Amino acid sequence: MRAKPRIFASKCLGFANCRWDGATVNDRFVERLGKYVDYITCCPEMEIGLGCPRDPIRVVLKEGNRALFQPNTGKDFSKEMLAYRSKQFLALKKEKLSGFILKSRSPSCGIKDVKLFNGTKETSGHTGGSAGFFGEGVVKEFAPLAIEDEGRLTNFPIRENFLAKIFTHAEFLAVKNAGTARALSDFQAKNKYLLLAYNEKEMRLMGSLAANLKKRPVKEVNEEYGGHLLLAFAKQLSFKPVINVLTHALGYFKEQLVKEEKKFFLESMEKYRAGKLPLSAVTGLLQMWIVKYKVDYLKEQTFFSPFPEELVDLGDSGKGR
């Protein structure tokens, strides 16, 4: 049974009608994910005393500094948001989170592409590329945990990376809780190919840590290992290392497969490399052979199923890249 990641989410993403206009944002991915994670939610704007519905707030330049400003009332809520943010972050650090899903472009929760207005007047012009007051703090305080907004998660590779990261991290937290050298060693072994696909350098460093040849305290090793685990997922999968992993796995069947089967698999890999075939189509062939030829080592590899298969969705909006 998989460990359940604990995920912080903006409350307006289908959990409550708390947007400035009294509405909510029903997000299909956030809703589907709810079966497999434990959500912790809040609306920072409501938490600092703004009602619902409420006059909109903006991120503005005020006397050369960024401020969280409400044009209709002329009120500046920067201090209130920063104070709440500090208090909330202290509480969240105790929650053993594996990731965040924040409301895109929100002046409070947005992590990027938030409008930055050039002044406090209603008619002030704006530029893009800023961050919300709460979201900016999340990135600074909790990176390199998985931190995304619901807009970016409509993009297939970004979404798959997010899922792999949060479920692997949740499994590692269970390993830390077990507190044994064997638990860490087993975790490294079954995640070897997944880590190789993401970051070979980090995978090898983590392998050395898990081996613990210097017999360091397990708690100390786990802390260092956890940092490298998050760094390993810092970038999305790229074709070259994935092809490398697929080729390694194919080697386990060199005696069993006939020439035509090998040819078909290699052609499928090339289609994947060209973006004409999803990775799941290629790994599906390997999984069939793993079962048929009883290759237990590969059967245990999380590379073939880093998150629940029910969450696989090949749909891609083409946005959020």
Buried (B, 14 or more C-beta within 10 A) or exposed (E): EEBBBBBBBBBBBBBBBBBBEEEBBEBEBBEEBBEBBEBBBBBBBBBBEBEBEBEBBBBBBBEEEBBBBBBEEEEBBBEBBBEBBEEBBEEBEEEEBBBBBBBBBBBBBBBBBBBBBEBBEEEBEBEEEBBBBBBBBBBEBBEBBBBBBBBBBBBBBBBBBBBBBBBBBBBBBEBBEBEEBEBBBBBBEBBBBBBBBBBBEBBEBBBEBBEBEEEEEBEEBBEEBBEBBBBBBEEBBEEEBBBBBBEBBBEBBEEEBEEEBEEEBEEBBEBBBEEEBBBBEBBEBBBEBBEEEEBEEBEBBBBBBBBBEEBBBEEBEEEBE
